Amino acid sequence: MVDAQPEDAGRISFGTARARWVLAATALGSGMAFLDGTVVNVALPAMGEDLDADVAGLQWIVNGYMLMLASLILLSGSLGDRFGRRRIFVIGVVWFTVASVICAAAPTLEVMIAGRILQGVGGALLTPGSLAILQTTFAHSDRSKAVGAWSGLTSVAAAVGPFVGGWLVDSGSWRWIFLLNVPIALATVLITLRHVPETRDETMAPKLDITGAVLATVGLGGLTYGLISAGENGFGDPVVIGALLIGVAALVVFVEVERRSSHPMLPPGIFANLRFTGANLVTVVVYGGLGTATFLLVVYLQTVLGYDALTAGASLLPMTLLMLTFSGYTGSLAEKIGPRIPMTAGPLLMGGGFLLMMRIQPGSSYLGAVLPAVVVLGLGLVLTVAPLTATVLSSVEDHHAGIASGVNNAVARSAQLMAVAAIPLAAGITGDVYRDPVAFSNSFDKALMISAVLTVAGAVIAWVTLASGRPRREEPAAALVAARRHCSLEAPPLSNCPGVTAPR
């Protein structure tokens, strides 16, 4: 029997009626964001057709959301700590839903991109809040159970997303994938306001790092705009040059501001640990390659192989199922032998999956070409994601666990953002290339090769930086709980739960 801790006074126990309501609210809110992340990629070809979008337009539909998520996700955790986690969570859900309605009604590509940017703001507000609510409302001994239940529920949303999105696109309209968020959000808000208690961090720093958030947004936005625009106008265009220079300058200033700030949203000192830095470098290259490949693959299957939206979305399901089934086992394996071997083998397998995707040509069968590549890629993710998350969390002190996980998530989002902007350009996927099966097929192979090179680089980084074997702390259980949380294809799990994610 676990003794109650003093901090548990007034907190709820797992299995009670109130606990179920809190789990329902947080899982519905986070699940809505995860669902949206999977259904949008499935609907890209249909959206491109209706909104007359070229490759740059499709990139912005994806990256508009990712830009704000990557830029604001660290700041939003501080907003919840200061102004109330329930309040910021509800604001995020409402904001996300209003933006979803804008996307559903978008008459033009420009309005759609604006809606996606607003969705990213809402996603950044609600995503960290769900786990922060669990951490501050559940008794200490029940947090891992609550997080495990949350993980399972949100993983279901990620798994069914391609089916729901594909069915809505094929049977109705891509606009319904955004309207689907409205009833989910209504239920989330009602349950949250009625059953979720408000919590704050009374000891947090008196200031928020607004300057850092603005600089991060300008920096990532400038680079994204410059890289995407270069696909249309070339790197010699003055606007492209200006955007890239502004992006680089803003990120340089951002680093300096964070270094000097007394309340940085990205504490530079956290990167002094070689294991933490190495794990984040692996995150950059692996998630950069993964984000680009999955972005292009669903479009490729529809435009080159003639799949409908439902079939294209379902084609990636084996990856999700493999991760849901085996991620816990690889977390345990990494604890026994250290993360170096699985985090080296995993990216190598992912690279092999990308190379196998190059066999997918017009007329290829799913069983003969698509499924083997998806399975190998999924096995690579299984070996990579859980050990990666556990390594990030075990490389820092307890009080930095929430920051470490948030940083790793922001790094993953930023890597995907930059890769989706840069790799299609490097591979020649610009303009209306995705509508020409022959041209798209040739350029698709180049993009896959770049993604494979990135993941192999991730394997090399893991082998070099994780040479010390086991995590430096001896009690592994809580880090493994975090590793089993939510193995998303988009990014590692978020956490503001130091009491769960880091060993005491």
C-alpha positions in Angstrom: 0.0 0.0 0.0 1.3 3.4 -1.0 1.3 6.0 1.8 -0.6 9.2 1.0 1.7 12.1 0.4 1.1 15.5 2.1 0.6 17.2 -1.3 -2.3 14.8 -2.0 -4.7 16.6 0.3 -7.9 17.4 -1.6 -6.8 15.6 -4.8 -8.9 12.9 -6.5 -8.3 9.1 -6.6 -8.2 7.1 -9.8 -11.4 5.1 -10.4 -13.8 7.5 -8.8 -16.6 9.2 -10.6 -14.9 12.5 -10.6 -11.6 11.0 -11.8 -13.5 9.6 -14.8 -14.9 13.0 -15.6 -11.5 14.7 -15.4 -10.0 11.9 -17.7 -12.9 12.4 -20.1 -12.3 16.2 -20.4 -8.6 16.0 -20.9 -8.7 13.0 -23.3 -11.5 14.7 -25.4 -9.5 18.0 -25.6 -6.2 16.4 -26.5 -7.8 13.7 -28.6 -9.5 16.5 -30.7 -6.1 18.0 -31.5 -4.5 14.6 -32.2 -7.5 13.6 -34.4 -7.2 16.9 -36.4 -3.5 16.2 -36.9 -4.1 12.9 -38.6 -7.2 13.8 -40.7 -5.8 16.9 -42.3 -3.0 15.1 -44.1 -5.5 12.6 -45.5 -7.6 15.5 -46.9 -4.8 17.5 -48.5 -5.4 16.4 -52.1 -9.1 17.2 -51.9 -8.4 20.5 -50.2 -5.8 21.3 -52.9 -8.3 20.6 -55.6 -11.1 22.7 -54.1 -8.9 25.7 -53.1 -6.7 25.5 -56.1 -3.6 25.0 -54.0 -0.1 24.2 -55.3 2.5 22.4 -53.3 3.3 25.7 -51.4 -0.3 25.9 -50.5 -0.4 22.4 -49.1 2.8 23.1 -47.2 1.3 26.1 -45.6 -1.9 24.2 -44.6 0.3 21.9 -42.6 3.0 24.3 -41.5 0.6 27.2 -40.5 -0.6 25.0 -37.7 2.8 23.6 -36.9 4.4 27.0 -36.8 2.3 28.3 -33.9 2.4 25.0 -32.1 6.2 24.9 -32.1 6.6 28.6 -31.2 4.0 28.8 -28.4 3.9 25.4 -26.8 6.5 26.2 -24.1 5.0 29.6 -23.3 1.5 28.1 -23.0 2.5 25.9 -20.1 3.6 28.9 -18.2 0.3 30.7 -19.0 -1.6 27.7 -17.4 0.6 27.7 -14.3 0.0 31.4 -13.8 -3.6 32.1 -14.8 -5.1 28.7 -14.1 -4.6 25.4 -16.0 -8.3 24.8 -16.4 -8.9 28.3 -17.7 -6.1 28.1 -20.3 -7.2 24.6 -21.3 -10.8 25.8 -21.9 -9.6 28.9 -23.8 -7.5 26.6 -26.0 -10.4 24.3 -26.7 -12.7 27.2 -27.6 -10.0 28.9 -29.7 -9.2 25.7 -31.5 -12.9 25.2 -32.3 -13.5 28.7 -33.6 -10.5 28.3 -35.8 -11.8 24.9 -37.0 -15.1 26.6 -38.1 -13.0 29.2 -40.0 -11.2 26.4 -41.8 -14.4 24.5 -42.6 -15.9 27.6 -44.1 -12.7 28.8 -45.9 -13.6 30.1 -49.4 -10.0 30.6 -50.4 -6.6 29.2 -49.6 -5.6 32.3 -47.8 -8.5 32.0 -45.4 -7.7 28.3 -44.9 -4.1 29.1 -44.0 -5.2 31.8 -41.6 -7.6 29.4 -39.9 -4.8 26.8 -39.6 -2.5 29.4 -38.0 -5.2 30.2 -35.5 -5.7 26.5 -34.9 -2.1 26.2 -34.0 -2.5 28.9 -31.3 -5.4 26.9 -29.8 -3.5 23.7 -30.0 -0.6 25.2 -28.2 -2.9 26.4 -25.4 -4.8 23.2 -24.9 -2.2 20.4 -25.5 0.1 21.0 -22.4 -2.8 21.7 -20.2 -4.3 18.3 -20.4 -1.4 16.6 -18.7 -0.9 19.5 -16.3 -4.4 19.0 -15.2 -3.9 15.3 -14.5 -0.7 16.1 -12.6 -2.3 18.6 -10.3 -5.7 17.0 -9.7 -4.8 13.3 -9.2 -3.2 11.9 -6.0 0.5 11.3 -6.5 0.1 7.5 -6.3 -2.5 7.5 -9.1 -0.9 9.8 -11.6 0.7 7.1 -13.6 -2.6 5.3 -13.9 -4.3 8.5 -15.0 -1.7 9.3 -17.6 -1.8 5.7 -18.9 -5.5 5.9 -19.3 -5.2 9.3 -21.0 -2.5 7.9 -23.3 -4.8 5.0 -24.3 -7.8 7.2 -25.0 -5.8 9.8 -27.0 -4.0 7.1 -29.0 -7.4 5.7 -30.1 -8.1 9.2 -31.5 -4.9 9.2 -33.4 -5.6 5.6 -34.7 -9.1 6.3 -35.9 -8.3 9.7 -37.4 -7.3 8.4 -40.9 -10.5 6.3 -41.1 -12.7 9.1 -40.0 -11.0 11.7 -42.2 -10.9 9.4 -45.2 -14.6 8.5 -44.9 -15.7 12.2 -44.5 -13.6 13.2 -47.5 -14.9 10.4 -49.7 -18.6 10.5 -48.6 -19.1 14.2 -48.0 -16.5 16.9 -48.1 -13.2 17.7 -46.5 -14.9 20.6 -44.7 -16.5 18.1 -42.3 -13.2 17.1 -40.8 -13.1 20.5 -39.2 -16.7 20.6 -38.2 -16.2 17.3 -36.4 -14.4 19.3 -33.7 -17.5 21.3 -32.7 -19.4 18.6 -30.8 -16.2 17.3 -29.3 -15.2 20.7 -28.1 -18.7 21.4 -26.7 -18.6 18.2 -24.6 -15.1 19.0 -23.5 -15.9 22.5 -22.3 -19.1 21.4 -20.4 -17.3 18.6 -18.7 -14.3 20.7 -17.8 -16.2 23.6 -16.3 -18.4 21.2 -14.3 -16.0 18.6 -13.0 -12.3 19.8 -13.4 -10.9 21.9 -10.5 -8.8 25.0 -11.1 -5.1 24.9 -10.2 -2.2 27.3 -10.4 1.4 27.4 -9.5 1.7 30.1 -6.8 5.5 29.8 -6.8 6.2 30.5 -10.5 8.4 33.3 -11.8 6.6 36.7 -11.8 7.2 37.3 -15.6 6.4 35.4 -18.8 8.8 35.1 -21.6 6.7 37.0 -24.2 9.8 38.3 -25.9 11.2 34.8 -26.4 7.8 33.6 -27.8 7.6 36.4 -30.3 11.2 35.9 -31.5 10.7 32.2 -31.8 7.6 32.8 -33.9 9.2 35.4 -36.1 12.4 33.2 -36.6 10.5 30.0 -37.4 8.0 31.9 -39.5 10.7 33.7 -41.5 12.5 30.6 -42.3 9.4 28.7 -43.2 8.1 31.5 -45.5 11.5 31.9 -47.2 11.9 28.1 -47.8 8.4 27.6 -49.2 8.5 30.8 -51.3 11.9 29.7 -52.7 10.1 26.8 -54.4 8.1 29.3 -56.4 10.5 32.2 -56.9 14.0 30.9 -56.3 16.6 31.8 -53.7 17.5 35.0 -55.7 14.1 36.6 -55.0 14.5 39.6 -52.7 11.5 38.6 -50.6 12.9 35.1 -50.1 16.3 36.5 -49.1 14.7 39.0 -46.7 12.5 36.4 -45.1 15.4 34.0 -44.6 17.6 36.7 -43.1 14.8 37.9 -40.8 14.3 34.3 -39.7 17.9 33.7 -38.9 18.4 37.0 -37.2 15.3 36.5 -35.0 16.5 33.0 -33.9 20.0 34.4 -33.1 18.5 37.1 -31.0 16.2 34.5 -29.4 19.2 32.5 -28.2 20.8 35.6 -26.7 17.5 36.7 -25.0 17.0 33.2 -23.5 20.6 33.1 -22.3 20.2 36.5 -20.5 16.6 36.1 -19.3 15.8 35.4 -15.7 12.7 33.6 -16.8 13.4 31.9 -20.1 10.9 29.6 -21.7 13.9 27.6 -23.1 16.6 27.5 -20.4 19.9 27.2 -22.3 21.5 25.5 -19.3 19.4 22.4 -19.8 21.5 21.6 -23.0 24.7 21.3 -20.9 23.9 17.6 -20.5 25.3 15.7 -23.4 22.6 13.0 -23.3 19.8 15.5 -23.3 21.4 17.4 -26.2 22.1 14.2 -28.1 18.5 13.0 -27.7 17.2 16.3 -29.0 19.6 16.2 -32.0 18.2 12.8 -32.8 14.7 14.2 -32.5 15.5 17.0 -35.0 16.7 14.7 -37.8 14.4 11.7 -37.2 11.2 13.8 -36.9 12.3 16.0 -39.7 12.5 13.0 -42.0 9.4 11.4 -40.6 7.2 14.5 -40.9 8.1 15.0 -44.6 7.7 11.4 -45.6 4.3 11.0 -44.0 3.2 14.4 -45.4 4.1 13.4 -48.9 3.1 9.7 -48.7 -0.6 10.2 -48.2 -0.7 12.7 -51.1 1.4 10.4 -53.3 -0.9 7.4 -52.7 -3.9 9.4 -53.8 -2.4 11.3 -56.8 -0.1 8.6 -58.2 -1.6 5.3 -57.2 -5.2 6.4 -57.3 -6.2 5.6 -53.7 -9.3 7.2 -52.3 -8.8 9.3 -49.1 -10.0 6.5 -46.8 -7.6 3.9 -48.2 -4.7 6.3 -48.2 -5.3 7.2 -44.6 -5.7 3.6 -43.5 -2.5 2.6 -45.2 -0.5 4.1 -42.4 -2.5 2.4 -39.7 0.1 -0.5 -39.2 2.6 2.1 -37.9 0.2 3.3 -35.2 -0.8 -0.3 -34.2 2.9 -1.3 -33.9 3.6 1.6 -31.7 0.6 1.1 -29.5 1.4 -2.6 -29.1 5.2 -2.6 -28.6 6.3 0.8 -27.3 6.1 -0.3 -23.7 8.3 -3.3 -24.4 11.0 -1.2 -26.1 10.9 1.2 -23.1 11.7 -1.7 -20.9 14.4 -3.0 -23.2 16.1 0.4 -23.3 16.1 0.4 -19.5 17.9 -3.0 -19.4 20.5 -2.4 -22.1 20.5 1.4 -22.3 19.1 3.6 -25.1 22.1 3.6 -27.3 21.4 0.3 -29.2 17.6 0.8 -29.8 18.0 4.5 -30.7 20.7 3.5 -33.2 18.8 0.6 -34.7 15.5 2.4 -34.7 16.5 5.3 -37.0 18.4 2.8 -39.3 15.2 0.8 -39.7 13.3 4.0 -40.4 15.7 4.8 -43.1 15.2 1.3 -44.5 11.5 2.0 -44.5 11.9 5.2 -46.5 14.1 3.4 -49.0 11.5 0.7 -49.4 8.9 3.4 -50.1 10.9 4.1 -53.2 9.6 0.8 -54.6 6.0 2.3 -54.5 5.4 3.1 -58.2 2.3 3.5 -60.3 0.6 0.1 -60.4 2.3 -1.2 -57.2 0.1 -3.3 -54.9 -0.4 -2.4 -51.2 0.7 -5.8 -50.0 3.7 -5.9 -52.2 5.1 -2.4 -51.9 3.3 -0.2 -49.4 2.8 -2.5 -46.5 6.4 -3.7 -46.2 7.7 -0.1 -46.2 5.1 1.0 -43.6 5.9 -2.0 -41.3 9.6 -1.5 -41.4 9.1 2.2 -40.7 6.8 1.4 -37.9 9.3 -1.0 -36.3 11.9 1.7 -36.5 9.6 4.1 -34.7 8.9 1.5 -32.0 12.6 1.2 -31.3 13.1 4.9 -31.4 10.3 6.8 -29.7 9.9 5.3 -26.3 13.7 5.1 -25.5 14.0 8.7 -26.9 11.4 10.0 -24.5 12.8 8.1 -21.5 16.3 9.4 -22.3 15.1 13.0 -22.5 13.4 12.7 -19.1 16.1 10.8 -17.3 18.8 13.1 -18.4 17.7 16.1 -16.3 16.9 16.7 -12.6 13.4 16.1 -11.3 12.4 19.7 -11.2 13.3 20.1 -14.9 11.3 17.0 -16.2 8.4 19.1 -17.4 10.6 21.6 -19.1 12.7 18.8 -20.7 9.6 17.1 -22.2 8.2 20.4 -23.4 11.5 21.3 -25.0 11.7 18.0 -26.7 8.2 18.4 -28.1 8.9 21.9 -29.3 12.1 20.6 -31.0 10.2 17.9 -32.8 7.5 20.3 -34.0 10.1 22.8 -35.2 12.0 20.0 -37.0 8.9 18.9 -38.8 8.1 22.5 -39.7 11.5 23.2 -41.3 11.6 19.8 -43.0 8.2 20.1 -44.6 9.3 23.5 -45.9 12.8 22.5 -47.1 12.8 18.9 -48.2 10.1 19.2 -50.9 12.0 22.2 -52.3 15.3 20.2 -52.3 13.5 17.3 -54.1 11.9 19.5 -56.7 8.3 19.1 -55.4 7.1 22.6 -56.2 4.2 24.3 -58.0 1.7 21.7 -59.3 4.2 18.8 -59.5 2.0 16.7 -57.1 -0.7 16.7 -59.7 1.6 15.1 -62.3 2.0 11.4 -61.5 5.3 11.0 -63.4 7.0 14.1 -62.1 5.7 13.6 -58.6 7.0 10.0 -58.6 10.5 11.1 -59.5 10.6 13.9 -57.0 9.0 11.7 -54.3 12.0 9.3 -54.5 14.4 12.2 -54.0 12.5 13.3 -50.9 12.5 9.8 -49.5 16.3 9.6 -50.0 16.8 12.8 -48.1 14.6 11.5 -45.3 16.6 8.3 -45.2 19.8 10.2 -44.9 18.4 12.2 -42.0 17.4 9.2 -40.1 20.8 7.5 -40.7 22.3 10.7 -39.3 20.1 10.3 -36.3 21.5 6.8 -35.8 25.1 8.1 -35.9 24.2 10.9 -33.4 22.6 8.4 -31.0 25.6 6.0 -31.2 28.0 8.9 -30.4 26.1 10.9 -27.8 24.5 8.0 -25.9 27.7 6.0 -25.4 27.4 6.1 -21.6 24.7 3.4 -21.6 22.0 3.5 -18.9 20.5 6.8 -17.7 22.5 8.4 -14.9 19.6 8.0 -12.4 18.9 4.6 -10.9 15.1 4.5 -10.5 13.7 3.9 -13.9 10.0 3.3 -13.3 8.6 6.7 -13.7 10.6 7.5 -16.9 9.2 4.4 -18.4 5.7 5.5 -17.6 6.4 8.6 -19.7 7.9 6.5 -22.4 4.6 4.5 -22.7 2.4 7.5 -22.7 1.6 8.6 -26.2 3.6 7.4 -29.1 2.4 10.0 -31.6 3.6 10.0 -35.2 3.8 13.7 -35.0 5.9 14.3 -31.9 7.0 12.9 -28.6 4.7 13.1 -25.7 4.2 16.3 -23.8 4.5 16.4 -20.1 4.1 18.9 -17.3 4.1 16.1 -14.8 7.4 16.0 -12.9 5.9 13.8 -10.3 5.3 11.1 -12.9 7.9 11.6 -15.5 11.0 11.7 -13.5 12.2 9.3 -10.8 12.3 10.7 -7.3 
